[in-house]
Amino acid sequence: MKSFRVISCIIFCCLKLNATVFTVTSNANAGAGSLREAIQLANADRSSLPNQIRFNLLGNTLTDVTIALESELPILKSDLIIDGTTQPNNLLQNANIRISLVRVVADYFHGLRMDNAQNIQVYGISFSNFKADPAGTLDEKKGGIYLLNSSNIIIGAIDKPNCFVGNYAGILGPFVIPSKDLENIKISANIFGLSENGLVAQPNDTGIDLSFLKNSVIGGDSPLEGNLLTSNTNNGMALGGTSKGVIIKSNVIGLDKTLSKTIPSFSAKGIYINGVSSDTKVANNIVCAQNIGIHVDYANGGFVVSANRIGTSVNGNESFGNNIGIHINNCDKGLIGGGSITDENKIAYNKQGVLIELSYPISILKNSFYCNANSAVSFKSIPDPKTITPSRISTITASGASG
C-alpha cells in the first residue's frame, strides 16, 4: 500500500511538472497550438511556477518557423520562460535563434509585452517590424519587447540570443510620469539592427530604449555576453532617467559580427545615458562609426567610462571613428578612465575625442588618445568660476619628458 502511494505521488508530481510546459505547435496567429494560446494557458496556470513555453513547429522552410502576428499577444504574467531555442530545426541565419516573430498588419503593436511582471526570460526569437506610427506621440512607441514596471527579467544569454530588426525599438521601456522603475534587468548576447547572422544591416530606430532603469546589466563580464548593436538610426541604446547600479559592459556598437567592418550610423548615438542620480558604469565596450559614441547627459551620481575602445576595434589600430567619441553634458561629476592602466579608454580616429560641456568636475585619467582629427579633449561652457588647467609637457630631454 505504501509502495502504491509513493508511485502515485511520483506520477502526480511528474504530471504537475509536465503541466507547466506549453508547446507551440502552430505558427498561426491564434488557435490551437499557437503562441497566443500558449501564453493564455501559461497566464491562467499559476499552480507550479515558473511556466515554460517551448516550440515544436513542423516544416523545413523559414515560413514554417515564422509566427505572423495580426494583433498583439496577451500581456505576459510573471514567472515564465519563453525559449525559442527549443525549436528542433534551425532555419534562420543563427543556430541559436530559431523562431521568427513578425507583425504583418497595418496596426501598430508590441511583440511581447511585460507590464507589472517579474521573473520572465526570453530566448532564441527574432523580432521584426514592430514599428510605431510615425505621427504618434512618445507614449505610442512600440517595441519587439515592451517592459513597464517590471523586474527580474532576462532577455538573451550566451548561446540563447534574440535578434531585433526593423522595429521602432528592439526593447522598449517607456518614459512615463509618474515613473515606473525597471529593476534587475539583464540584456545579454542579443543582436540589434543586424540580421540573425550579425552581418547585414536591418536597422531599428533604437536598439535598446529603456527609461527608469536601475540595478541592471546590459551586456556582461564576458565578451560573449555583450550585445551587438549596429546600424540603428537614432540610438544603439538610450537610457533615460537612469538611477543607481546600471552596468553597460562588453557590448559592440557600429560593427558587424566580425568586428572588422563598420556599418556607420553617423546620425546616431551609440550609448546615451541620462539621469540625475545615475552612477552608470560603461566599460569594455567597442563603439564605432556613430555621430556621438557615448553621450552622458545630466548624470550626476558619479558615472564611470572606462576600458572602452571608442573609434577603434580589438587591435586599437582600426580607423572606425565617431564624429565625437565621448560627449559629457551638464554633469556634476564623473570619471573617464581611472586610476589603473587597465581603466584606459582607447579613444582614436574620431573627429573629436572628448567634449566636456557645462560639466564640472570631470576627471580624465590614464586614457590613450591618438589620431583624433580635430582635438583629443575640448571644453565648452565650463561653469563659472571653474577653470581648467591644461596639461603641459614642461621638460624634454634626450632620455624622457615630464610635466
C-alpha positions as CSV (number, residue, x, y, z in Angstrom):
1,M,0.0,0.0,0.0
2,K,2.8,2.4,0.9
3,S,4.6,1.5,-2.3
4,F,1.5,2.3,-4.3
5,R,1.2,5.7,-2.6
6,V,4.8,6.6,-3.4
7,I,4.4,5.6,-7.0
8,S,1.2,7.6,-7.2
9,C,2.9,10.6,-5.7
10,I,5.8,10.4,-8.2
11,I,3.4,10.1,-11.2
12,F,1.3,13.1,-9.8
13,C,4.5,15.2,-9.4
14,C,5.6,14.4,-12.9
15,L,2.2,15.3,-14.3
16,K,2.4,18.6,-12.5
17,L,5.9,19.3,-13.9
18,N,4.7,18.5,-17.4
19,A,1.7,20.7,-17.0
20,T,4.0,23.8,-16.7
21,V,5.3,23.3,-20.2
22,F,3.2,24.6,-23.0
23,T,4.4,23.7,-26.5
24,V,3.7,25.8,-29.6
25,T,2.9,23.5,-32.5
26,S,1.2,26.0,-34.8
27,N,2.6,29.2,-36.3
28,A,-0.9,30.6,-36.7
29,N,-1.8,34.0,-35.3
30,A,-4.3,32.3,-32.9
31,G,-6.0,29.0,-32.2
32,A,-5.0,25.6,-31.0
33,G,-1.2,25.1,-30.6
34,S,-0.4,28.8,-31.3
35,L,1.9,31.0,-29.3
36,R,-1.2,33.1,-28.4
37,E,-2.9,30.1,-26.9
38,A,0.3,29.0,-25.0
39,I,0.6,32.5,-23.4
40,Q,-3.1,32.3,-22.4
41,L,-2.7,28.9,-20.9
42,A,0.5,29.9,-19.0
43,N,-1.1,33.1,-17.7
44,A,-4.0,31.0,-16.4
45,D,-2.0,28.3,-14.8
46,R,-0.5,29.5,-11.5
47,S,-0.2,26.1,-9.9
48,S,3.5,25.3,-10.5
49,L,5.9,28.1,-11.5
50,P,7.8,29.1,-13.5
51,N,5.8,28.1,-16.6
52,Q,7.7,27.3,-19.8
53,I,6.7,27.9,-23.4
54,R,8.6,25.7,-25.9
55,F,8.3,25.2,-29.6
56,N,7.9,22.3,-31.9
57,L,6.8,23.7,-35.3
58,L,6.8,21.3,-38.2
59,G,8.2,22.1,-41.6
60,N,11.5,22.9,-43.3
61,T,11.2,26.5,-44.5
62,L,11.6,29.9,-42.9
63,T,7.8,30.4,-43.2
64,D,7.2,27.3,-41.1
65,V,9.0,28.8,-38.1
66,T,7.6,32.3,-38.6
67,I,4.7,33.4,-36.4
68,A,2.9,36.2,-38.3
69,L,1.0,38.3,-35.8
70,E,-2.1,40.1,-36.8
71,S,-2.8,41.5,-33.4
72,E,-0.9,42.0,-30.1
73,L,-0.3,38.9,-27.9
74,P,-1.7,38.8,-24.3
75,I,0.4,40.6,-21.7
76,L,2.8,38.1,-20.1
77,K,2.2,37.2,-16.5
78,S,5.1,36.7,-14.1
79,D,7.2,33.5,-13.8
80,L,7.5,32.5,-17.4
81,I,10.3,31.2,-19.7
82,I,9.8,31.6,-23.5
83,D,12.6,29.6,-25.2
84,G,12.8,29.7,-29.0
85,T,16.0,27.6,-28.9
86,T,13.8,24.6,-28.1
87,Q,12.5,24.5,-31.7
88,P,14.1,21.3,-33.1
89,N,15.2,22.7,-36.5
90,N,17.4,25.6,-37.4
91,L,16.0,27.6,-40.4
92,L,17.1,31.1,-39.6
93,Q,20.7,32.5,-40.0
94,N,21.7,31.7,-36.5
95,A,21.9,28.3,-34.9
96,N,20.6,29.7,-31.6
97,I,17.7,31.9,-33.0
98,R,15.0,29.5,-34.2
99,I,11.7,31.3,-34.1
100,S,10.7,34.5,-36.1
101,L,8.0,36.7,-34.6
102,V,6.8,39.4,-37.1
103,R,4.0,42.0,-37.3
104,V,2.2,41.5,-40.6
105,V,-0.7,44.0,-40.5
106,A,-1.0,47.8,-40.6
107,D,-2.0,48.2,-36.9
108,Y,0.9,49.0,-34.6
109,F,1.6,46.9,-31.5
110,H,4.3,45.3,-29.4
111,G,5.8,41.8,-29.9
112,L,5.9,40.6,-26.3
113,R,4.6,42.8,-23.5
114,M,5.6,42.7,-19.9
115,D,3.6,45.0,-17.6
116,N,4.0,44.7,-13.8
117,A,5.7,41.4,-14.3
118,Q,8.6,39.6,-12.6
119,N,10.8,36.6,-13.3
120,I,10.5,36.3,-17.1
121,Q,13.1,35.0,-19.6
122,V,13.1,35.2,-23.4
123,Y,15.5,33.4,-25.7
124,G,16.0,32.4,-29.3
125,I,13.5,34.6,-31.1
126,S,13.9,37.1,-33.9
127,F,11.5,40.2,-33.5
128,S,10.8,42.2,-36.6
129,N,8.5,45.0,-37.9
130,F,7.2,46.1,-34.5
131,K,7.1,49.7,-35.7
132,A,5.4,52.8,-34.3
133,D,3.1,55.2,-36.1
134,P,5.4,58.0,-37.4
135,A,2.7,60.5,-36.4
136,G,2.2,59.0,-33.0
137,T,3.2,60.5,-29.6
138,L,6.1,59.4,-27.5
139,D,3.8,57.1,-25.3
140,E,2.6,55.3,-28.5
141,K,6.0,54.0,-29.5
142,K,6.4,50.2,-30.0
143,G,9.0,47.6,-29.3
144,G,9.8,44.0,-30.1
145,I,9.7,43.5,-26.3
146,Y,8.0,46.1,-24.1
147,L,8.7,46.5,-20.4
148,L,6.8,48.5,-17.8
149,N,7.2,48.5,-14.1
150,S,8.9,45.1,-14.2
151,S,11.8,43.3,-12.5
152,N,14.0,40.2,-12.7
153,I,13.8,40.0,-16.5
154,I,16.4,38.2,-18.6
155,I,16.5,38.8,-22.4
156,G,19.1,36.7,-24.1
157,A,22.1,34.8,-22.8
158,I,25.2,33.0,-24.1
159,D,24.1,30.6,-26.8
160,K,20.5,31.9,-26.4
161,P,20.4,35.2,-28.2
162,N,17.5,37.1,-29.6
163,C,17.5,39.3,-32.7
164,F,15.7,42.7,-33.2
165,V,15.4,44.2,-36.7
166,G,13.1,46.7,-38.3
167,N,11.4,47.8,-35.1
168,Y,10.9,51.3,-33.6
169,A,12.8,49.8,-30.6
170,G,14.1,46.4,-30.1
171,I,13.4,46.5,-26.4
172,L,11.3,49.4,-25.1
173,G,10.7,50.7,-21.6
174,P,8.6,53.9,-22.0
175,F,9.2,57.3,-20.4
176,V,6.0,57.7,-18.3
177,I,5.2,60.1,-15.4
178,P,5.0,59.1,-12.6
179,S,8.0,57.0,-13.3
180,K,7.8,53.2,-13.3
181,D,11.1,51.5,-12.4
182,L,12.7,48.7,-14.3
183,E,14.9,46.8,-11.9
184,N,17.3,43.8,-12.2
185,I,17.0,43.6,-15.9
186,K,19.7,41.7,-17.8
187,I,20.0,42.0,-21.6
188,S,22.8,39.9,-23.0
189,A,24.2,38.4,-26.2
190,N,21.5,39.8,-28.4
191,I,21.6,41.3,-31.9
192,F,20.0,44.7,-32.7
193,G,19.9,46.2,-36.2
194,L,21.6,43.3,-38.0
195,S,20.3,40.1,-39.5
196,E,20.4,36.9,-37.3
197,N,24.0,36.2,-38.6
198,G,25.2,39.6,-37.4
199,L,26.3,40.7,-40.9
200,V,23.5,42.5,-42.8
201,A,22.1,45.9,-41.7
202,Q,18.4,45.8,-40.8
203,P,18.0,48.9,-38.6
204,N,15.8,49.6,-35.7
205,D,15.2,53.2,-34.8
206,T,16.8,52.4,-31.4
207,G,18.1,49.1,-30.3
208,I,17.5,49.4,-26.6
209,D,15.3,52.2,-25.4
210,L,14.7,51.9,-21.6
211,S,13.6,54.6,-19.1
212,F,14.0,54.4,-15.3
213,L,16.4,51.6,-15.3
214,K,18.3,50.6,-12.1
215,N,20.4,47.8,-10.7
216,S,20.6,46.2,-14.2
217,V,23.2,44.9,-16.7
218,I,23.3,45.4,-20.5
219,G,25.9,43.0,-21.7
220,G,28.0,41.3,-19.1
221,D,31.5,40.4,-17.8
222,S,32.3,38.1,-20.8
223,P,32.5,39.3,-24.4
224,L,30.1,36.5,-25.2
225,E,27.5,38.3,-23.1
226,G,27.9,41.5,-25.0
227,N,25.1,42.7,-27.3
228,L,25.8,43.6,-30.9
229,L,24.0,47.0,-31.7
230,T,24.7,48.2,-35.2
231,S,23.0,50.3,-38.0
232,N,20.3,51.6,-35.6
233,T,19.3,55.0,-36.9
234,N,18.7,57.0,-33.7
235,N,20.5,55.2,-30.8
236,G,22.2,51.9,-30.2
237,M,20.9,52.2,-26.7
238,A,19.2,55.1,-24.9
239,L,18.7,55.0,-21.2
240,G,16.6,57.9,-19.8
241,G,16.0,58.6,-16.1
242,T,18.6,56.0,-15.1
243,S,19.3,55.8,-11.4
244,K,21.7,53.6,-9.4
245,G,23.6,50.4,-10.3
246,V,23.4,50.2,-14.1
247,I,26.3,48.5,-15.9
248,I,26.9,48.7,-19.6
249,K,29.6,46.2,-20.4
250,S,31.2,44.2,-23.3
251,N,28.8,45.5,-26.0
252,V,29.8,46.2,-29.6
253,I,28.2,49.2,-31.4
254,G,28.8,50.1,-35.1
255,L,30.5,47.0,-36.3
256,D,29.3,43.7,-37.8
257,K,29.9,40.4,-36.1
258,T,33.4,40.1,-37.4
259,L,34.4,43.3,-35.5
260,S,36.3,44.3,-38.7
261,K,33.7,46.1,-40.7
262,T,31.7,49.2,-39.8
263,I,28.1,49.9,-40.7
264,P,28.1,53.6,-40.0
265,S,25.2,55.4,-38.3
266,F,26.5,59.0,-38.4
267,S,23.2,60.4,-37.3
268,A,23.0,58.2,-34.2
269,K,24.3,58.0,-30.7
270,G,25.9,54.7,-29.7
271,I,25.2,54.9,-26.0
272,Y,23.0,57.7,-24.4
273,I,22.7,57.9,-20.6
274,N,20.6,60.4,-18.7
275,G,19.6,60.5,-15.0
276,V,20.1,63.0,-12.3
277,S,21.3,60.2,-9.9
278,S,22.9,58.0,-12.5
279,D,26.1,56.3,-11.4
280,T,26.2,54.1,-14.6
281,K,29.4,52.3,-15.4
282,V,30.3,52.0,-19.1
283,A,33.2,49.5,-19.5
284,N,34.8,47.3,-22.1
285,N,32.6,48.3,-24.9
286,I,33.6,48.9,-28.6
287,V,31.8,52.0,-30.0
288,C,32.4,53.0,-33.7
289,A,31.0,54.9,-36.6
290,Q,28.4,57.0,-34.7
291,N,27.7,60.7,-34.5
292,I,28.4,60.5,-30.8
293,G,29.9,57.3,-29.4
294,I,29.0,57.8,-25.7
295,H,26.8,60.7,-24.6
296,V,26.3,61.2,-20.9
297,D,23.7,63.9,-20.2
298,Y,22.6,65.3,-16.8
299,A,24.1,62.3,-15.0
300,N,25.2,63.4,-11.5
301,G,25.6,60.2,-9.5
302,G,29.3,59.6,-10.3
303,F,29.3,57.8,-13.7
304,V,32.4,55.9,-14.9
305,V,33.5,55.4,-18.5
306,S,36.5,53.1,-18.5
307,A,38.3,50.4,-20.6
308,N,36.4,51.1,-23.8
309,R,37.6,51.3,-27.4
310,I,36.0,54.4,-28.9
311,G,36.6,54.8,-32.6
312,T,38.7,51.7,-33.0
313,S,38.3,48.0,-32.5
314,V,40.1,45.0,-31.0
315,N,43.6,45.8,-32.1
316,G,43.4,49.5,-31.5
317,N,44.7,50.4,-35.0
318,E,41.4,50.1,-36.9
319,S,40.2,53.5,-38.1
320,F,36.5,53.3,-37.3
321,G,36.0,56.8,-35.8
322,N,32.9,58.6,-34.5
323,N,32.3,62.3,-35.1
324,I,32.6,62.8,-31.3
325,G,33.9,59.9,-29.2
326,I,32.6,60.9,-25.8
327,H,30.3,63.9,-25.0
328,I,29.7,64.8,-21.4
329,N,27.0,67.4,-21.0
330,N,25.7,69.2,-17.8
331,C,27.1,66.6,-15.4
332,D,28.3,67.4,-11.9
333,K,30.9,64.6,-11.6
334,G,32.2,61.7,-13.4
335,L,35.3,59.7,-14.4
336,I,36.7,58.9,-17.9
337,G,39.4,56.3,-17.5
338,G,40.6,55.6,-13.9
339,G,43.4,55.1,-11.5
340,S,44.8,52.0,-13.2
341,I,46.2,51.4,-16.7
342,T,43.5,48.7,-17.0
343,D,40.9,51.5,-16.9
344,E,42.4,53.1,-20.0
345,N,40.0,54.1,-22.8
346,K,41.5,53.9,-26.2
347,I,40.0,57.0,-27.9
348,A,41.2,57.1,-31.5
349,Y,40.3,58.1,-35.1
350,N,37.4,60.3,-34.1
351,K,36.9,63.8,-35.4
352,Q,36.8,64.9,-31.7
353,G,37.9,62.6,-28.9
354,V,36.2,64.0,-25.8
355,L,33.9,67.1,-25.5
356,I,33.2,68.3,-21.9
357,E,30.3,70.8,-21.9
358,L,28.7,72.6,-18.9
359,S,30.2,69.9,-16.6
360,Y,32.5,70.0,-13.6
361,P,34.3,68.2,-12.1
362,I,35.1,65.6,-14.7
363,S,38.3,63.5,-14.2
364,I,40.1,62.2,-17.3
365,L,42.8,59.8,-16.2
366,K,45.1,57.3,-17.8
367,N,43.5,57.2,-21.3
368,S,45.1,56.8,-24.6
369,F,44.3,59.4,-27.2
370,Y,45.6,59.2,-30.8
371,C,44.7,60.1,-34.4
372,N,41.7,62.2,-33.4
373,A,41.4,64.6,-36.3
374,N,40.4,67.9,-34.6
375,S,41.2,67.5,-30.9
376,A,41.7,65.0,-28.2
377,V,39.9,66.8,-25.4
378,S,38.0,70.1,-25.6
379,F,35.8,72.1,-23.1
380,K,32.8,74.2,-23.7
381,S,30.9,76.5,-21.3
382,I,32.6,75.3,-18.1
383,P,30.5,76.7,-15.2
384,D,31.7,79.9,-13.6
385,P,34.0,80.3,-11.7
386,K,35.5,76.9,-12.5
387,T,38.7,76.8,-14.6
388,I,40.6,74.1,-16.4
389,T,44.4,73.8,-16.2
390,P,45.6,72.3,-19.4
391,S,48.2,69.5,-19.3
392,R,51.6,70.6,-20.5
393,I,54.9,68.9,-21.1
394,S,57.4,71.3,-19.4
395,T,60.6,69.4,-19.7
396,I,62.0,67.4,-22.7
397,T,65.4,65.8,-22.5
398,A,67.3,63.1,-24.5
399,S,66.1,60.5,-22.1
400,G,62.5,61.5,-21.4
401,A,59.7,64.0,-21.0
402,S,57.8,65.3,-17.9
403,G,55.1,67.7,-16.9
